[in-house]
Amino acid sequence: AQSVTQLGSHVSVSEGALVLLRCNYSSSVPPYLFWYVQYPNQGLQLLLKYTSAATLVKGINGFEAEFKKSETSFHLTKPSAHMSDAAEYFCAVSDRGNAGNMLTFGGGTRLMVKP
Amino acid sequence: DGGITQSPKYLFRKEGQNVTLSCEQNLNHDAMYWYRQDPGQGLRLIYYSQIVNDFQKGDIAEGYSVSREKKESFPLTVTSAQKNPTAFYLCASSIGGQPQHFGDGTRLSIL
């Protein structure tokens, strides 16, 4: 069975500060990992994905994430927060057999950006 | 542009009533999914379908039903047996090993 834990349901940063959203996963097989972003009353938009190539993955809007097998982590970072980054972020895991098809989601982290 | 269309955006249900949420995609994706989203609980899988005329229960299928008569369409019915239907419902689709693509959701409330 797979599971995802996102530490911190709410994270608040100042505009221009580093964004760090934490994600730890549990999987019995090497996983595929994803970060999605959700703006209010909208669906989920893919930010980035890890599928066993480079461990440092770059996504849209300046976000990146690093896969660390020893720590079973896939934390999302951005060097400098913008007001437009305020949204909810979801980490998700899928086993390699199903690639991106069957996802298990974390509980989400709401990012607030202060001016 | 290709995408997933969910309708309506807002829906109200009376006690004892069944309601159907629409999900249509023009991405030519084989697989489609329905999720329920509640605050602080992430997304939970209700039903999924990997091929026309076939679908499987997800983690929280009780009180819901689906059909997959066409590749493009995967409607979800919230039945009167679902005692706590108030939530945000998201439909998604995927093909092969590609990540799931999501619609903009339907918010269901009880009158």
Interface residues (C-beta under 8 A of the other chain):
Chain A: S9 F34 Y36 N41 Q42 G43 L44 Q45 L46 K49 T51 F90 A99 G100 N101 M102 L103 F105 G106 G107 G108
Chain B: I4 Q6 K9 A31 G40 Q41 G42 L43 R44 L45 Y48 Q50 F88 L90 A92 S94 G96 G97 Q98 P99 Q100 H101 F102 G103 D104 G105 R107
